[in-house]
Amino acid sequence: MKYTLAPLETTVALLDNPAPRAWMSDYRRRGVNVATAAVTILADSLPRAHLPRVPHRRAAALIEAVRELPEHPLTEDRRFLLQGPDDTQVLAQLDEIPLPAGTPPIAALPWWPSG
């Protein structure tokens, strides 16, 4: 399978429309689920010795972070179980997993609502 992103200008033009904007939260949810699946596959199959070959530091940090995390099977969205305060378990999506200091932030996208 090969996936190619459209140029940023094209993506902005497509998503800067009332119809796609109305579904933005659904697009985001599906996107996080697809990203979680991809990161989980890499965490399960990519040897640690090959991790430095991953060209994006944030992706490499996510792959390493989810290696030992159990996934929570009983939610519609893919989530991981993290150790919370007082030994409680916390459900977290891929973009909510704490990463090491110095990990690049999530890329800012001009059409994406912040927060």
N, C-alpha and C positions, 0 to 999 in steps of 0.2 A: 504494500500500500504506500502511496506517495501523497503527501499533503503539501500544498503550496499556499502560502498566504498571499492575499491580494496586496497591491501597494497600499500604503497607508491612506493616500488621498482617495482611492476607490472605496476602501472600507468606511472611511468617514462619510463619504457621499451616500453610501448605501444605508448606513445606520442613522444618519442625521435626517430622519424622516419620522413623522408621527406614528406610522404603523409599527416599524421595528422598535421605536422607543417605548411603545405600550407594552411590549413583550420583553423588555430589557432584563427584568429579574429572572424570567424563565431562561433566557439565553445564557445569563450568567450561571445559573444553577446547572444547566446542562454542560456548559463549558468547564465548570469546576469538576463535574463528574467525569467528563472525558479526560481532563488533565490528571485527575486522580487515578484513573485506570492506566494511563500511560506511565505515570510515575511509579505506580505499584508494579507494573510489568517490568520496568527497568530495575527497580529495587530487588525484585525476585530473581532476575536473570543476569544482571550486569555484575561481574566480579568487582569487588572493591578496588582491586589493582587497576581496573579500567576507568574508574570514576574520574581521574584527572583528564581523561579524553573528552568528557562532556564539555562542550564549548561555553555553556552559560553557567556561571557560578551559582545562581539561585536554583537552577534545575538540579545541579549536582548536590546542593545542600538539601533540597527536598527529597531526592532519591535516598540519600544517606539517612535523613530523619525518619523516613517511613519504613526502613528496613526491618526494624524490630517492633513496630507499632501494630497492635491488632486492629483489624477493621471491625466496626460495629455492623453486624449483619441485619439488624432489624429496623433500618431506616430506609426511606425512599432514596435519599441521597447518600453517596459514599462518604462515610465519616470514620475517623479513627478514635480509639480510646486512649486518652492521655491521663497521666497521673496528675490529679489536681491537688489543691491544698488539703491537708489532713487526710491523705491517702484516699481521697474520693476519686472517682473516675469521671472524666469530662469528655463529652463528645466534641470533636473538632473536625472541621472541613480542612482540606489540603491547605488553603490559604490562611488558616488559623493556627497552624503548627508553628511553635517557636523554632526559630532558626538561629544559628550561631551569630554572635556579633560580627559585623563586617559583611554579612550577606547582603547583596544588592536588594533594594526594595522592589516591590512589584512595579512594573513599568507603568507610568502614567499614560493614559490614552485620552485624547482630546474629547471624544464623544462619551466616555464612560463616567457616570455619576460618581463623585467621590464619596467616601464614607461608606 
